[in-house]
Amino acid sequence: MTRRAVVVLILAALLLPGLVWAAERFPPPEFSFDYQFHDVRTPRPRSELFDRLDVGVLLLTLGLAAWLILRRRSRAEVWGLTLFSLLYFGFYRGGCICPIGAVQNVALAIGSDYVLPTVVGLFFLLPLLFTLAFGRVFCAAVCPLGALQEIVLLRPVRVPMWLERALGLIPFVYLGVAVLFAWTDTGFLICRYDPYVAFFRLGGLTHMLIAGAVLLIIGVFVGRPYCRFICPLSALFRLLAPLAAWHVELGGDDCIKCHLCADACPYNAIRPPTVDEPSRPPGTGRWTLAAIIAALPVLIALGAWAGRASSPILADQNTTVQRAARVFTEQQKIVEGTTDESEAFYAQGEPVGGLYREAAEVQRRFELGSTVLGGYVGLVLGAQLLAVSLRRTRERYEIDPAACISCGRCYSVCPIVAARKAGRTFDKAESAQ
């Protein structure tokens, strides 16, 4: 039995009691309005010292990850740091504070009088800064969600490139919708639908436990499905990583095109040398590129129109809009009876007009935000079409920094990296023999 299989079995043994316990939990009871709630003591907030400790650990692990990946080039040591991050940021900290969800706090602070806590701001900013400097080292060995998926990846299969590109659009759309919902104070979608936080806390909503379990089963064969095809923060990483000053590199000019690195990468992050296409008519690529560029404004405009048209549907997810709609139907005798929420509103003695104005302001914000969101989605789609149409000539295997998780798997198979780590010059003529 391999070391990774042993780790997976240990984690399964740790998670199983929590899954059983969570599955047996009853949903919270729905109390009538006249229920008398008992006084409860509010737990004290976490000490500022521990918040600073979390930031310190994050900064230390990010720096250590960059050093292990770019300088040491040690897959085994990166693996050890991955386990530590899973235990600390995942099981010990319960998946919170999460840099992935922190983008919602930033959006809420921009759209309201909410004061962004310094710790949350640093948890959002530091991974982005390290990505801009060193590539996706946060994904490699610091993110607990990625660490959990990295551990269960036992028999990776390759996802077709066309499917990889299509599914890769989802994180960008998810990011836009999550930012819109946070900006309008409608909810934190990323936190609500985090598939792995229930595992870290050994309990949670049954449907999220099931979703997390399904993703982990898929993750046995498909490398990091959440990171690649769902995670909204990965959309930002994909934009920043190609600008990194340093990132994972392999043989460079010494590449012997042995294909070992591409075979070892489960994330389609290593691009093979290009081949000539003599049957392709000359100038075809230029005409395709020109057509996509010309269609880009149309895609943005159509997206903005569709987003504006969908704003009423999205605004209906806001609790203030829902409360105002319910009170209005009750006031106009369209429906009979009241709900707990409408009764609670009446009990406050607030004027109905104030509720209607507040709901109208939320709807106005959704109209604006949905229009921007639709245009953004059109831009993302157009950018993806442009990326597909552009053809780069590659004479050797090259790493795509946007897709590279910086896991270090390619280091262990590349003969050039092995020679350099051993302190000797790689002989291409000798390897050819």
C-alpha positions in Angstrom: 0.0 0.0 0.0 1.4 3.4 -1.0 1.9 6.3 1.4 -0.8 8.3 -0.2 -3.3 5.5 0.1 -2.5 5.2 3.8 -3.1 8.9 4.2 -6.5 8.7 2.4 -7.6 5.8 4.6 -6.6 7.8 7.8 -8.6 10.8 6.6 -11.5 8.6 5.7 -11.5 7.1 9.2 -11.4 10.7 10.7 -14.2 11.9 8.5 -16.6 9.0 8.7 -17.9 9.6 12.2 -18.6 13.2 11.4 -20.5 12.2 8.3 -22.6 9.7 10.2 -23.3 12.2 12.9 -24.2 15.0 10.5 -26.5 12.7 8.5 -28.5 11.9 11.6 -29.0 15.5 12.6 -32.5 17.0 12.4 -33.1 20.3 10.7 -33.7 23.3 13.0 -37.3 23.5 14.2 -39.5 26.2 12.8 -40.9 28.2 15.7 -44.2 30.1 15.6 -44.0 33.9 16.1 -45.1 33.8 19.7 -42.3 31.5 20.7 -40.3 32.9 23.7 -36.6 32.6 22.9 -34.4 32.0 25.9 -31.5 34.2 26.6 -28.2 32.8 25.3 -24.7 33.9 25.9 -22.9 35.2 22.9 -19.5 33.5 22.6 -16.6 35.8 22.9 -14.8 36.7 19.6 -11.6 35.0 18.8 -8.6 36.7 20.4 -6.8 39.2 18.2 -3.6 37.4 19.1 -4.9 34.2 17.4 -6.0 36.3 14.3 -2.4 37.6 14.1 -1.2 34.0 14.4 -3.3 32.9 11.5 -1.9 35.7 9.3 1.6 34.8 10.4 1.1 31.1 9.6 -0.4 32.1 6.2 2.6 34.3 5.4 5.0 31.7 6.6 3.4 28.9 4.6 3.2 31.0 1.5 6.9 31.9 1.7 7.9 28.3 2.5 5.8 27.1 -0.5 7.5 29.5 -2.9 10.9 28.4 -1.6 10.2 24.7 -1.8 8.6 24.9 -5.2 11.0 27.3 -7.0 14.3 26.8 -5.2 14.2 23.3 -3.6 12.1 21.8 -6.3 11.1 19.1 -3.9 7.8 17.3 -4.5 8.2 15.4 -1.2 8.7 18.6 0.9 5.8 20.3 -0.9 3.7 17.3 0.0 4.6 17.7 3.6 3.6 21.3 3.6 0.3 20.4 1.9 -0.5 18.1 4.8 0.3 20.8 7.4 -2.0 23.3 5.6 -4.8 20.7 5.5 -4.5 20.1 9.2 -4.1 23.7 10.3 -6.2 25.8 7.9 -8.7 22.9 7.3 -9.4 20.8 10.3 -8.0 23.1 13.1 -9.3 26.4 11.7 -12.4 24.8 10.2 -11.8 26.3 6.8 -12.3 29.8 8.1 -10.9 32.4 7.5 -10.8 31.4 3.8 -9.0 33.4 1.2 -11.5 32.1 -1.4 -14.5 33.4 0.5 -12.8 36.6 1.6 -13.4 38.2 -1.8 -17.1 38.5 -0.7 -16.1 40.5 2.4 -14.2 42.8 0.1 -17.2 43.2 -2.2 -19.5 43.8 0.8 -17.1 46.5 2.1 -17.2 48.3 -1.2 -21.0 48.2 -1.5 -21.9 49.1 2.1 -20.8 50.6 5.4 -19.3 47.2 6.4 -15.8 47.6 7.8 -13.5 45.0 6.3 -11.5 43.3 9.1 -7.7 43.6 8.6 -7.2 39.9 9.0 -9.8 39.1 6.3 -8.2 41.7 4.0 -4.8 40.1 4.5 -6.1 36.6 3.8 -7.5 37.9 0.5 -4.5 40.0 -0.5 -1.5 37.9 0.5 -2.3 34.9 -1.8 -2.9 37.3 -4.7 0.4 39.0 -4.1 2.3 35.8 -3.9 0.6 34.6 -7.1 1.7 37.8 -8.8 5.3 37.1 -7.6 5.7 33.3 -7.6 2.8 31.8 -9.5 0.1 29.6 -7.9 2.0 28.6 -4.8 -1.1 29.1 -2.6 -2.9 26.5 -4.6 0.1 24.2 -4.5 0.6 23.8 -0.7 -1.4 26.3 1.3 -5.1 26.1 0.4 -6.8 23.4 2.5 -9.4 22.8 -0.2 -6.7 22.1 -2.7 -4.8 20.0 -0.2 -7.7 17.7 0.4 -8.2 17.1 -3.3 -4.5 16.6 -3.8 -4.4 13.8 -1.3 -7.3 11.9 -2.9 -5.9 12.1 -6.4 -4.9 8.4 -6.8 -5.6 7.5 -10.4 -5.6 10.7 -12.6 -7.1 10.7 -16.0 -6.7 13.4 -18.6 -9.6 15.8 -19.3 -9.9 16.6 -23.0 -8.7 20.1 -23.8 -11.9 21.3 -25.3 -13.8 20.2 -22.1 -11.1 21.8 -19.9 -11.5 25.1 -21.7 -15.3 25.0 -21.5 -15.5 24.1 -17.8 -12.8 26.7 -17.1 -15.3 29.4 -17.8 -17.4 28.5 -14.7 -15.0 30.0 -12.1 -15.2 33.4 -13.8 -19.0 33.3 -13.9 -19.2 32.1 -10.3 -16.8 34.8 -9.2 -19.0 37.5 -10.8 -22.3 36.2 -9.3 -20.7 35.8 -5.9 -19.3 39.4 -5.9 -22.8 40.7 -7.1 -24.6 38.9 -4.2 -22.1 40.1 -1.7 -22.1 43.7 -3.0 -25.9 43.8 -2.7 -25.7 42.2 0.8 -27.8 39.3 -0.5 -25.5 36.5 0.8 -22.1 34.8 0.7 -22.6 32.2 -2.0 -19.0 30.9 -1.8 -19.3 30.1 1.9 -22.8 28.8 1.6 -21.8 26.3 -1.0 -18.3 25.4 0.1 -18.2 21.6 -0.6 -15.4 20.8 1.9 -16.0 23.0 5.0 -18.4 20.4 6.3 -15.6 17.8 6.3 -13.3 20.2 8.1 -15.9 20.8 10.8 -17.0 17.1 10.9 -20.6 18.1 10.4 -22.9 20.2 8.3 -25.8 20.3 6.0 -26.5 16.9 4.5 -26.7 18.1 0.9 -23.4 19.8 1.2 -21.8 16.7 2.7 -23.1 14.7 -0.3 -21.8 17.3 -2.8 -18.4 17.3 -1.1 -18.2 13.5 -1.1 -19.2 13.4 -4.8 -16.4 15.9 -5.7 -13.9 13.9 -3.7 -14.9 10.8 -5.5 -14.5 12.6 -8.8 -11.2 13.9 -7.5 -9.8 10.4 -7.2 -9.6 10.4 -11.0 -9.9 14.1 -12.1 -7.2 16.3 -10.6 -8.7 19.0 -8.3 -12.1 19.3 -9.9 -13.2 22.1 -7.5 -10.0 24.1 -8.0 -10.1 23.9 -11.8 -13.7 24.1 -12.6 -15.5 25.8 -9.7 -13.3 27.8 -7.4 -13.9 31.5 -8.0 -10.5 32.6 -6.6 -8.9 30.4 -9.3 -10.3 32.9 -11.9 -8.1 35.6 -10.3 -5.1 33.3 -10.1 -5.4 32.5 -13.8 -5.2 36.2 -14.6 -2.3 37.0 -12.2 -0.1 33.8 -12.6 1.1 34.6 -16.2 2.4 37.9 -14.9 4.5 36.3 -12.1 8.1 37.3 -11.9 9.0 33.6 -11.1 7.1 30.4 -11.7 7.7 26.7 -12.2 10.2 26.0 -15.0 11.5 22.7 -16.4 14.2 22.0 -18.9 14.0 25.2 -21.0 16.3 25.1 -24.0 17.7 21.7 -22.9 14.2 20.1 -23.3 14.6 16.7 -25.1 10.8 16.4 -25.7 10.5 13.1 -23.7 6.9 13.9 -22.8 7.4 12.7 -19.3 6.4 16.0 -17.7 3.2 16.2 -19.7 2.3 12.6 -18.7 3.0 13.4 -15.0 0.8 16.5 -15.0 -2.8 15.8 -14.2 -4.0 19.4 -14.8 -3.3 19.8 -18.5 -0.8 22.6 -17.5 2.1 21.5 -19.8 1.7 22.4 -23.4 3.4 20.2 -26.0 5.5 21.5 -29.0 3.3 22.7 -31.8 3.1 20.8 -35.1 2.8 22.3 -38.5 -0.6 22.1 -40.3 0.1 22.2 -44.0 -3.5 21.4 -44.9 -4.7 24.6 -43.2 -5.3 27.4 -45.8 -2.9 30.4 -45.2 -4.5 33.3 -43.5 -7.3 31.3 -41.9 -6.2 32.1 -38.4 -6.0 35.8 -39.1 -9.6 35.9 -40.5 -10.8 34.0 -37.5 -9.0 36.3 -35.1 -10.4 39.4 -36.8 -14.0 37.9 -36.7 -13.7 37.3 -32.9 -12.3 40.7 -32.2 -15.2 42.3 -34.2 -17.7 40.1 -32.4 -16.3 41.0 -28.9 -18.3 44.2 -28.5 -21.4 42.4 -29.6 -20.8 39.6 -27.0 -20.4 42.2 -24.3 -23.5 44.1 -25.3 -25.6 40.9 -25.5 -24.3 39.8 -22.1 -25.1 43.2 -20.6 -28.6 43.0 -22.0 -29.2 39.5 -20.7 -27.8 40.5 -17.3 -30.1 43.5 -17.0 -33.1 41.3 -18.1 -32.2 38.8 -15.3 -31.9 41.4 -12.6 -35.5 40.9 -11.2 -34.8 37.2 -10.8 -31.6 37.7 -9.0 -33.0 40.5 -6.9 -35.7 38.2 -5.7 -33.0 36.2 -3.8 -32.5 39.2 -1.5 -34.3 38.9 1.9 -35.3 42.6 1.9 -36.9 42.3 -1.5 -38.7 39.1 -0.4 -39.9 40.7 2.8 -41.2 43.8 0.9 -43.0 41.6 -1.7 -44.7 39.6 1.0 -45.8 42.7 3.0 -47.1 44.3 -0.2 -49.2 41.3 -1.1 -50.6 41.2 2.4 -51.3 44.9 2.4 -53.1 44.6 -0.9 -55.1 41.6 0.3 -53.6 39.5 -2.5 -52.8 36.7 0.0 -54.3 35.8 3.3 -52.5 35.5 6.6 -49.0 36.4 7.5 -45.6 34.8 7.8 -43.1 34.9 10.6 -41.0 37.5 8.7 -43.9 39.8 8.0 -45.1 39.5 11.6 -41.6 40.4 12.8 -41.6 43.4 10.5 -45.0 44.6 11.8 -43.8 44.1 15.4 -41.0 46.6 14.8 -43.4 49.4 14.1 -41.5 50.6 11.1 -43.4 52.3 8.3 -44.1 50.2 5.2 -42.8 52.9 2.9 -39.4 52.6 4.4 -39.3 48.9 3.6 -40.5 49.6 0.0 -37.8 52.2 -0.5 -35.1 49.9 0.9 -36.2 47.1 -1.4 -36.3 49.5 -4.4 -32.7 50.5 -3.7 -31.7 46.8 -3.6 -33.4 46.3 -6.9 -31.7 49.3 -8.4 -28.3 48.0 -7.3 -29.1 44.6 -8.8 -30.1 46.2 -12.1 -26.8 48.0 -12.3 -24.8 45.0 -11.0 -26.5 42.5 -13.2 -25.8 44.6 -16.3 -22.1 44.8 -15.4 -22.1 41.1 -14.6 -23.6 40.2 -18.0 -21.1 42.4 -19.8 -18.3 40.8 -17.8 -19.5 37.3 -18.8 -19.6 38.3 -22.5 -16.1 39.6 -22.1 -14.9 36.4 -20.5 -16.5 34.3 -23.3 -14.9 36.5 -26.0 -11.5 36.4 -24.2 -11.7 32.6 -24.2 -12.5 32.5 -27.9 -9.5 34.7 -28.5 -7.3 32.5 -26.5 -8.4 29.5 -28.5 -7.9 31.2 -31.8 -4.4 32.5 -31.0 -1.7 30.0 -31.9 1.8 30.1 -30.3 4.7 28.2 -31.8 6.4 26.1 -29.2 9.6 24.2 -30.0 9.6 22.3 -26.6 7.3 21.5 -23.7 6.2 24.6 -21.9 4.3 25.2 -18.6 1.1 27.2 -18.8 1.4 29.4 -15.7 -2.3 30.1 -15.7 -3.2 26.4 -15.4 -0.1 25.3 -13.4 -1.0 24.4 -9.8 2.8 24.4 -8.9 2.4 20.9 -7.4 5.9 19.8 -8.4 4.9 16.5 -10.0 6.8 17.3 -13.1 10.0 17.8 -11.1 10.2 14.2 -10.1 10.1 12.9 -13.7 12.1 15.5 -15.6 15.7 14.2 -16.2 17.0 17.8 -16.7 15.7 18.9 -13.3 17.1 15.8 -11.7 20.5 16.5 -13.3 20.5 20.1 -12.1 19.5 19.2 -8.6 22.4 16.7 -8.5 24.8 19.5 -9.5 25.7 18.2 -12.9 25.2 19.4 -16.5 22.6 17.6 -18.5 24.0 16.0 -21.6 21.4 15.9 -24.4 23.6 13.7 -26.6 24.0 11.2 -23.8 20.2 11.1 -23.1 19.5 10.5 -26.8 21.4 7.3 -26.7 
